[in-house]
Amino acid sequence: MLTIPTDLDRWHPNDVTAWLRDIEDDPTVTDAEFDQAQAAVDEALLGTTAQA
């Protein structure tokens, strides 16, 4: 089970993208979890929320 850090918006952008890259390569992370992580990264870096 993937845990998304609640403070991504306070991380340096390079650290946020490195975290996402690391979980993208993790075979235990499901597609749905990765989608949630991507949305969290978008919100942290761009200040946007994913639209369904």
PyMOL commands that set and color helices and strands:
alter all, ss='L'
color gray80, all
select helices_A, chain A and resi 8-10+13-24+31-46
alter helices_A, ss='H'
color red, helices_A
deselect
rebuild
show_as cartoon
